[in-house]
């Protein structure tokens, strides 16, 4: 089943608990939390304590933490203690990706690498045997509301081919400006996780709960070749 992973950065911060409740009611079991330090990207998202708060209030959720930070090593122990299940970092945020992947796994979390739009897929070749998932950015990281980059689909094809060629089974996550058209294309190619936001589940006229159910149903149909 395709994983719908709403990014909590799209929540109304004054109603975030209410909106997470609506996501859960809509069948969501996997949520995406961005942590940005204001240096790697020019934005601040969320306080690290937010991960612990979500874990305590929603123990049934799988929490995927996306580190947009200059020193990802400094976050590993804290994220493990606070209850993150998946932890990913940007490839250019460290010179020691294999060491960091191992450290994340050693702390009991799934380890992921994030590839920015300006980075070739070939950079991942030495790492795919050591990671659990790869996040393909389809926008520049840092803020919501951008437009999906058209070449992201071609890059996704390259990433899926890399997975086949290396005989590995890492999950592929697509992050950035996901809408129905590009999500269907992504699922058909082999994407496993879609980081959703304002174009799919948030700010929809039928509300969060109904939008999540509708999106999941259509993505499952796309995965079966019915769309």
Buried (B, 14 or more C-beta within 10 A) or exposed (E): EBBBBBBBBBBEEEEBEEBBBBBBBBEBEBBBBBBBBEEBBEBEBBEBEBBBBBBEEBEEBBBBBBBBBBEBBEBBEBBBEBBBBBBBBBBBBBEEBEEBBEBBBEBEBBBBBBBBBEBEBEBBEEBBEBBBBBBBBBBEBBBBEBEBBEEBBEBBBBBBEBBEEEEBEBBBBBBBBBBBEBBBBBBEBBBBBBBBBBBBBBEBEEEBBBBBBBBBEBBBBBBEEEE
